[in-house]
Amino acid sequence: MIRDSHLFSQLQLGSLTLSNRAVLSPMTRTSAEPSGQANDRMARYYSRFAKGGFGLIITEGIYPDLVNSRSYENQPGIASDQQAESWRPVIQAVQQEGGKIVAQLMHAGALVQHSGFTPIAPSAVRPVGTMLEDHGGSGEFAVPRAMTLEEIRAVVESFAQAASRAKQIGFDGVEVHAANGYLLDQFLTDYTNHRTDEYGGSTERRIRIVVEVLEAIRAATGPDYVVGVRISQGKVNDFHHKWADRESDAKIIFERLRAASPHYIHTTEYKAFAPAFGEGSPTLAELARRYSGLPVIANGKLGEPEQAEALLEKGEADLIAIGTSALVNPDWVKKVQAGEALNAFDHHFLQPIATLKEEETVE
Ligand SMILES: Cc1cc2nc3c(=O)[nH]c(=O)nc-3n(C[C@H](O)[C@H](O)[C@H](O)COP(=O)(O)O)c2cc1C
């Protein structure tokens, strides 16, 4: 049993006092209304994690604009006042249980799995891999249209407006999704970004849009509102991608992000405790901490509490985010505190698709 642990110690994250270091990882469950509004089932689903002891809850990826940011059918948005208002009961349900909730803002870019519009991306490059079956897709992705400079500016602005709405309705903060292969990560990734303007080429230029999004959000929400950013190497459509210049890329990326002064960086890897660039290299979380000096949330196969505790103890991360293990243990924190056995996650749980199950929405 883990006692007197790092895992169960408080942390001040900007203006938020978190009761422990366990974070619910963002997970898309495509269970919103077709209009992109959140609903009561989602409120009941999220409140279970607050009741179960998670110090911080990060929502599923929420789309920020009505033009072309939505990735999946029944994904929730925060692109209009109506969509924003629909989140109030979700926020209240979590906060009533003593939880804190951050909205993850996510632009699909080329990873679009419905036929509503032509996807946009840094360059007209068809995404590798195939659509996600967990979210009801199959077959190849469409070839996206390369964004104009005007569209880039509009996307940056839409993130800022979405963050303003999130703040206004009571979210405790926002997280910018710059990981896992979605739009902002498409800019960062060498093989999906062939631009020759200030948003393409060197790593410095490819991370630029993320820095601009963070700065625009800061300008719109003020210095105290909690803003984080999620970064990865791997993608939902390319699990094994690695940054070409390895640690030098990590240094550039995390130093640039630091300059935009988010409150935290959230790194996600298949295994958070594994070396980021092969045998003997540091973990991605450790590199984020080293080069940004900011609090770091580490994610990836940390459902085993000993593994999570070890990462915190070594000082490689300040918080740990739990994904799949939390789905089958919404009371993960309470169970670990009590030394109770955890349910094992099996991918069947998300089949045939990853929408909310009846048992996840009971009070
Ligand atoms: C069903 C499902 C949906 C996910 N949706 C998102 C998402 O919307 N945003 C995001 O950043 N990560 C998303 N992820 C990735 C998780 O946040 C997490 O990184 C991944 O599950 C690995 O962590 P784990 O080993 O603890 O499960 C999703 C994962 C799953 C299983």
The ligand as an SDF file (V2000), in Angstrom:
LIG
                    3D

 31 33  0  0  0  0  0  0  0  0999 V2000
  -11.2040    6.2230  -25.6200 C   0  0  0  0  0  0  0  0  0  0  0  0
  -10.0350    7.1550  -25.5520 C   0  0  0  0  0  0  0  0  0  0  0  0
  -10.1880    8.4550  -25.9480 C   0  0  0  0  0  0  0  0  0  0  0  0
   -9.1130    9.3610  -25.8780 C   0  0  0  0  0  0  0  0  0  0  0  0
   -9.3110   10.6830  -26.2180 N   0  0  0  0  0  0  0  0  0  0  0  0
   -8.3370   11.5840  -25.9900 C   0  0  0  0  0  0  0  0  0  0  0  0
   -8.5880   12.9900  -26.1440 C   0  0  0  0  0  0  0  0  0  0  0  0
   -9.7000   13.4380  -26.4470 O   0  0  0  0  0  0  0  0  0  0  0  0
   -7.5620   13.8300  -25.9240 N   0  0  0  0  0  0  0  0  0  0  0  0
   -6.3170   13.3860  -25.5620 C   0  0  0  0  0  0  0  0  0  0  0  0
   -5.4050   14.2040  -25.3700 O   0  0  0  0  0  0  0  0  0  0  0  0
   -6.0630   12.0630  -25.3900 N   0  0  0  0  0  0  0  0  0  0  0  0
   -7.0390   11.1780  -25.5700 C   0  0  0  0  0  0  0  0  0  0  0  0
   -6.8050    9.8370  -25.3100 N   0  0  0  0  0  0  0  0  0  0  0  0
   -5.4920    9.4080  -24.8180 C   0  0  0  0  0  0  0  0  0  0  0  0
   -5.4870    9.2910  -23.2870 C   0  0  0  0  0  0  0  0  0  0  0  0
   -5.6250   10.5700  -22.6900 O   0  0  0  0  0  0  0  0  0  0  0  0
   -4.1740    8.6580  -22.7880 C   0  0  0  0  0  0  0  0  0  0  0  0
   -3.1060    9.4300  -23.2810 O   0  0  0  0  0  0  0  0  0  0  0  0
   -4.0030    7.2130  -23.2460 C   0  0  0  0  0  0  0  0  0  0  0  0
   -5.1490    6.4380  -22.9270 O   0  0  0  0  0  0  0  0  0  0  0  0
   -2.7790    6.5900  -22.5700 C   0  0  0  0  0  0  0  0  0  0  0  0
   -2.8960    6.6430  -21.1600 O   0  0  0  0  0  0  0  0  0  0  0  0
   -3.1930    5.2860  -20.3250 P   0  0  0  0  0  0  0  0  0  0  0  0
   -2.0440    4.3520  -20.6050 O   0  0  0  0  0  0  0  0  0  0  0  0
   -3.2540    5.6960  -18.8810 O   0  0  0  0  0  0  0  0  0  0  0  0
   -4.4910    4.7350  -20.8290 O   0  0  0  0  0  0  0  0  0  0  0  0
   -7.8510    8.9140  -25.4030 C   0  0  0  0  0  0  0  0  0  0  0  0
   -7.7010    7.5770  -25.0140 C   0  0  0  0  0  0  0  0  0  0  0  0
   -8.7720    6.7010  -25.0560 C   0  0  0  0  0  0  0  0  0  0  0  0
   -8.5790    5.2860  -24.5840 C   0  0  0  0  0  0  0  0  0  0  0  0
  1  2  1  0
  2  3  1  0
  2 30  2  0
  3  4  2  0
  4  5  1  0
  4 28  1  0
  5  6  2  0
  6  7  1  0
  6 13  1  0
  7  8  2  0
  7  9  1  0
  9 10  1  0
 10 11  2  0
 10 12  1  0
 12 13  2  0
 13 14  1  0
 14 15  1  0
 14 28  1  0
 15 16  1  0
 16 17  1  0
 16 18  1  0
 18 19  1  0
 18 20  1  0
 20 21  1  0
 20 22  1  0
 22 23  1  0
 23 24  1  0
 24 25  2  0
 24 26  1  0
 24 27  1  0
 28 29  2  0
 29 30  1  0
 30 31  1  0
M  END
$$$$
